[in-house]
Amino acid sequence: TPASHLHSLAEQLKGVLVIDEAYVDFVDPSLHHSTLPLLPLGNVVLLRSFSKGYSLAGMRCGYGLGSAALISPMLEKTKDSYNMSIMAQVAATACLAHQAQAELTWRLVRAERERVAQALGKFGLTCHASQSNFLLATIPPTFANGAAEVFAQLKARHIYVRYFSYTPVLADKLRITIGTKDQNDRLLAALASINEMK
């Protein structure tokens, strides 16, 4: 959602606007997306995570940004019984100290996301526009008998994607996380092989 729309919403809202920015690190910089200018409005909280852009999913570490008037009460009223583990604190601090490395990773993911989307398009698979670290690809029934079969064939090759069989609106789609160039090449080669089997 464009920041300008969120700004308008926050100005009209009588409550607090909480914006989930778990994937914000993967947004294309050319879009000039920034929600930080919304914070002075006083009713906006940005939720960010170290799980995605910093690859610390197992640490369960994130943070919120907002005005002092919003954040201060949360520190006491919503604090869990246990603080974040010392390992998570050390890992998050290390990530922040190595911002240049993180930014390089984000650039690589954005480049690979574009490359993989284009390659999937050559197979006749359409991808919804993405500003995250994954693609949502529509698998037509003409491609290896559809998403369920492609999912099974990839799994048999130890390539893991997400298939949403329990959600009818997503039953023809696969969620493909962007990996390294080698991992993505392996995925694309497997898709080519699966497509040839039909």
Steps between C-alpha positions, in 0.01 A plus 500: 500500500648838405613707799280788379190281542612395846560866592147589394358205693695590815378860484136386477527220755384568855707208631846357451616385158732200534702431184667161458831559325654154537611507134586870468870429446421340164303793357657639183674828597386659173145500643615746771278320752544631853251498782738669745351845419169371641636466853458870595124458447505329840259218421721274288701198614734326255575136573825366357679172529848352495346175373490588131751763396761393754434123478438458873167313480595259778580784739146644496633851521321814384433855598246779481542864408259768613460814704616489861137548610404175325809292572561583868176343633563189289832441671317424824145401406575256220838366608513122520612325817837428346728738318655416168781248538856624528585309180227686308624832640860426399394382152280805439773737619750330268259540208466870564878534522536340155241701310707511179500120480125491558441759226712294259284196576182701437635618163583142402153380599335779299710416193433128532128564556485682167705236320294209636172676419612551141613137471169376641321717245684316221343179632157665477476546876377838613630666814318764694700818555720450804699724729587218740749214498261265324287469188143377481488309172181386331542150357253432219359146470684469169835519680571149632134457605500804726629624833443184707702287259779757466517525879530119530763480226709776655472340845621170354809691383548651848398845379250647742238757410165575665176355364168615643270205429275601790428844354293473180592848372871402519467137387656580161795688649840430650690731733863494392756647738792669327825328589854528376572501127599132516185407690284693256676340202431158651131589535478625141677191365261278694199689363633458147541128559152468655346686207667264253350197677140583411 
